[in-house]
Amino acid sequence: MTINEMQDEVIEEFSDFTDWMDKYQLLIDLGNEQQPLDEQYKNESNLIDGCQSRVWLQADYREGKLFFTAESDALIVKGIIALLIRVLSGHTPQEILDADLYFIDRIGLKDHLSPTRSNGLLAMVKQIKAYALAYSLKNHA
């Protein structure tokens, strides 16, 4: 599935709910369904700067694609990173770098997050794109 197909799937899933309390619950459920991050990856180098809560992001490069796993100590944040992983994990670094993450606006996520959570969301996207850039440069070296 392409990144845009994944985004469209997420948009559709969120459009089933009109009430934001239900959407928050969906985010929490998504976070809870995520596999817990292996303890060895909960280290300083995997901690995302710019998030109020603690978010660890692990990137693994296999067969030309990036795979992400993550964990957060905050339920909604855990759901947000789970969404990002669902959309971006399993794609090439270039596909991730080229991705226009329109689903964030379309599901109204930015409008319904506190300023600190919005900054955290931007930090998560930035970190994922930084990994993609690093791996794309490494492969062209």
N, C-alpha and C positions, 0 to 999 in steps of 0.2 A: 504494500500500500504506500502511496506517495505521501509526503508531508501534508500536502493540501487535502488529500482524501482523509487523512487522520484529523486534520483541523475541522473539516466539514462534519465528520462523525461526532466530534466533541460539541460543535455548535448545535447539532441536531439533538444530542443528548441533553444539553442544557435548555434547549427551547421547549422541552417537555414541562418545564417548571416556570411559573410566572413569579412566584414568591421567592424573594432572595433568601429567606430562611431555608427553603427547600434546596436552593442552589448551594448554600453553605454546607448543608447536610450531605449533598452529593459530593462536594469537595472532600469533606471529612471521610466519607465512605471510600472514595478513591485513594486517599492517603492510607487508610487502614488496610486496604486490599493489597497495597504494595508490599513486596518482599522486604523484610528488615535488612538494613545495610549491615554487612559483616563488620564486627567490632574493629578489625584491623584497619578499616577504611575511615573510622571515626577519629581522624587525626587533624592536626592544625593545617596541613597542606590541602586537605579536602574541604575545609571550612570556607563557606562563601562570605567574602567581605561585603558589608553593606546590608546584611539582613539583621533585623532586630533579634529574631530568634536564631537558634543555631541550626544551620543547614549544611549537611555534608554532601558533596557530590563526587562520585567516583566515575571516571571515564575509562572504558576499556576499548582498545582498538583491535578488531578481529576481521580478517578477510576484507579489508578496505572500508569497514564501517565502524562507526562509534556506537557503543552501547553504554548507557548511563544507569547508575543506581544511585539512590539518594535516601536521605533520612532527615527528619527534622524533629525538634522537640515540641513543635506547635502543630496542632491538628490541621488547621486550615492551610498553613504553610506547607505541610506535608502533602496535602491534596493538590496544592498549586504545583509543587515540584513534580508530583506524580503525573499531572496533566502535561507538563512540559516534556517529561520523559516519554510519555505515551506518544506524543506527536513527533519528537525528534530522534529518539533512540532507534538504532538499527539503520541509520542512513549514512551516506558518505559525508566526510567533512565538508565537501563543496556544497552538497545539497543543504546541509545545515546552515552554512554561511549564506547561501542564496535565499533561504526561507524568509518569507514575509509572514510573520506570526499574527495574521489578522484575526485569529480566533479569540485572542485576548480581549480585543475591543468588541467583537461581535457578541460574545457571551456577557459583556458588561462587567467583566472582571475588574478592570481598572477603576470604573466608577463606583464600585462597591467595596473597595479596599481602603483601609486607612492609609494616610500618606506614608507611614513607615512600612506597611506591607507592600504598597506600590513600589517603593524604592527597593524593597527586597525582591520583588518580582523582576524588576529591571536588572538587579544584580545577578539573579539566577540565569536570566536569558544571556546576559553579558558573559557569565562564566562558561555556559554551554558553548557559546560562539567562540570564546577564547580557546577552549579545548579543540574545537573544530579547526580553528585557524592554526593552532600549534601542530596538529596532526597533518593538516594539508601542507604546511611549510616543510615539515619533516619528510613527507613523502616526495616532495619536489626538490629536495636538497641533493 
